[in-house]
Amino acid sequence: MEGEKMKKLRDKVLEAAKIAQECPQELQQICFEILLKHLLPTEVQRSIPPSAARDDMAEEEKQEPKSVVEETAKKQDDISDSDLHVKARRFLEKHAVTLGQLNQVFYKQRDQILPLYDDLNTTRTSESQLRITLLQCLRCAIQTGDFQTTVEAAREEAKTRKCYDTYNWANNYRNNAALFDFERYSRGLKTVSLSEKGKEELANLIKELQ
């Protein structure tokens, strides 16, 4: 009977260690201790030396599979030539952008093309808005051949990156209309596509973000 109690106790400690591993590294120990308080009776908690608890957590770490981050990394691939729509391939050739340079900016995860860059290499909100739009157009073109994005998608990314300028948003597009396929930006515009000049600017941006 005593052996059965110890087995249950050990199972609960290992369960707490497993859950704690899902927390950020610096919070795992605190999380583990909090979980023990909820999973174990008070008198049992007092009988477990801190070192024993840490040993159980370390043992569980050895038994656990690789972290979610490591598993996700396995699914991240470089973009290959076969992933490119023919129009995107021609864009790279025309503007002397290599596949290696493209893979410094984006990567493939399953069927998604995702950004590798954290920084847009500018502190100006107006330029950030344009760079977000250009790069979103490229992400679309890689898969569909259409160098376009929605105004709302650009707006949401600008908000996420904390570079959204509410008052000058429309003016930034109007002042840089040459980069896009519209003659004049209007607030009702839902989608923007790149002009030839816009594609040139995009090619320069890819090279800059290396």
C-alpha positions in Angstrom: 0.0 0.0 0.0 2.8 2.4 0.9 4.4 1.6 -2.5 1.2 2.5 -4.3 1.1 5.9 -2.5 4.6 6.6 -3.5 3.9 5.8 -7.1 0.9 8.2 -7.1 3.0 10.9 -5.5 5.7 10.5 -8.1 3.2 10.6 -10.9 1.9 13.9 -9.6 5.3 15.4 -9.3 6.2 14.3 -12.9 2.9 15.7 -14.1 3.7 19.1 -12.5 7.1 19.0 -14.1 5.7 18.3 -17.5 3.2 21.2 -17.3 5.9 23.6 -16.0 8.1 22.8 -19.0 5.5 24.6 -21.2 6.3 27.9 -19.4 9.2 30.2 -20.4 12.5 29.0 -19.0 12.8 31.7 -16.3 9.3 30.9 -15.0 9.5 27.0 -15.0 10.6 26.6 -11.4 8.0 29.0 -10.0 5.3 27.3 -12.1 6.4 23.9 -10.9 6.2 24.9 -7.2 2.7 26.5 -7.7 1.5 23.3 -9.4 2.8 21.1 -6.6 0.8 23.1 -4.1 -2.4 22.4 -6.1 -1.6 18.7 -6.9 -0.2 17.5 -3.6 -1.7 17.5 0.0 -0.1 20.0 2.3 1.5 17.4 4.5 3.2 15.7 1.5 4.5 19.0 0.2 6.3 19.6 3.5 8.0 16.2 3.3 9.5 16.8 -0.2 12.9 18.4 -0.1 13.3 21.2 -2.7 16.3 19.3 -4.2 14.1 16.2 -4.8 11.5 18.2 -6.6 14.2 19.8 -8.8 15.6 16.3 -9.6 12.2 15.0 -10.6 11.7 18.0 -12.9 15.2 17.4 -14.4 14.3 13.8 -15.0 11.1 14.7 -16.7 13.0 17.1 -19.0 15.2 14.2 -20.1 12.1 12.1 -20.8 10.2 14.8 -22.7 10.5 15.1 -26.5 12.1 18.2 -28.0 10.4 21.5 -27.3 7.7 22.9 -29.5 10.1 25.5 -30.8 12.5 22.8 -32.0 9.7 20.8 -33.5 8.4 23.9 -35.3 11.9 24.6 -36.6 11.9 21.3 -38.4 9.0 22.4 -40.4 10.7 25.6 -41.6 12.3 25.4 -45.0 14.0 27.6 -47.4 11.9 28.8 -50.4 12.9 26.8 -53.4 12.6 27.7 -57.1 9.7 25.3 -57.4 7.8 27.3 -54.7 7.9 30.4 -56.9 5.1 31.4 -59.2 6.4 32.0 -62.6 5.8 35.8 -62.3 7.7 35.9 -59.0 10.6 34.0 -60.7 10.7 36.5 -63.5 10.7 39.4 -61.0 13.8 38.0 -59.4 15.5 37.5 -62.7 14.6 40.9 -64.0 15.8 42.7 -60.9 18.9 40.5 -60.2 17.5 39.2 -56.9 18.9 35.8 -56.0 16.9 33.0 -54.3 19.5 33.2 -51.5 18.6 36.9 -51.0 14.9 36.0 -50.9 15.6 33.4 -48.3 17.2 36.0 -46.1 13.9 37.8 -46.0 11.2 35.0 -46.0 11.0 31.3 -45.2 8.4 28.6 -45.9 6.5 26.8 -43.2 4.2 24.2 -44.6 2.2 26.1 -47.2 2.8 29.6 -45.8 5.4 32.2 -46.7 6.5 34.0 -43.5 8.9 36.9 -42.8 12.3 36.3 -41.3 13.0 40.0 -40.7 12.2 41.7 -37.4 13.3 45.1 -38.3 12.2 47.1 -41.4 15.5 49.1 -41.2 13.8 52.5 -40.8 12.5 54.6 -38.0 10.2 56.7 -40.1 6.5 55.7 -39.9 5.8 56.7 -43.5 8.6 54.6 -44.8 7.6 51.7 -42.6 4.1 51.8 -44.0 5.5 51.5 -47.6 7.9 48.8 -46.7 5.2 46.7 -45.1 3.1 47.1 -48.2 5.9 46.2 -50.6 6.9 43.1 -48.6 3.3 41.9 -48.3 2.9 42.2 -52.0 5.9 40.0 -52.5 4.6 37.4 -50.1 1.4 37.2 -52.2 3.4 37.1 -55.5 5.5 34.2 -54.5 2.5 32.0 -54.4 -0.1 33.7 -56.7 2.0 35.8 -59.0 0.0 38.9 -58.0 2.1 41.7 -56.4 -0.7 42.9 -54.3 -2.0 43.1 -50.7 -5.0 44.6 -48.9 -4.9 48.0 -47.3 -6.3 46.4 -44.1 -3.5 43.8 -43.9 -0.9 46.5 -44.2 -2.7 48.5 -41.6 -2.8 45.6 -39.1 0.9 44.8 -39.5 1.7 48.5 -39.0 -0.3 48.5 -35.8 1.5 45.3 -34.7 4.9 46.9 -35.4 3.7 50.1 -33.6 4.4 52.3 -36.7 0.8 53.0 -37.6 0.3 56.7 -38.3 -3.5 57.2 -38.2 -3.5 60.8 -39.5 -1.0 60.4 -42.4 -1.9 56.8 -43.5 -3.8 57.9 -46.6 -1.4 60.7 -47.4 1.6 58.3 -47.4 0.0 56.3 -50.1 -1.0 59.4 -52.1 2.5 60.8 -51.9 3.9 57.6 -53.2 1.3 56.7 -55.8 4.0 56.0 -58.4 4.8 52.8 -56.5 1.3 51.4 -57.0 -1.2 50.9 -59.7 -3.7 53.6 -58.6 -3.5 57.1 -59.9 -4.8 58.5 -56.7 -5.4 56.8 -53.4 -8.9 56.9 -51.9 -10.1 55.8 -48.6 -12.4 53.3 -50.2 -9.6 51.4 -51.9 -9.4 47.8 -50.6 -6.4 46.4 -52.5 -3.2 47.8 -53.8 -0.9 46.4 -56.5 2.7 47.3 -57.3 3.6 49.3 -60.4 6.9 48.6 -62.2 8.5 51.3 -60.1 7.1 49.7 -57.0 8.7 46.4 -58.0 12.0 48.1 -58.5 11.7 49.6 -55.0 10.8 46.1 -53.7 13.9 44.6 -55.3 16.1 47.2 -53.6 14.4 46.6 -50.3 15.1 42.9 -50.4 18.8 43.6 -51.0 18.8 46.1 -48.2 17.3 43.7 -45.7 20.2 41.2 -45.9 
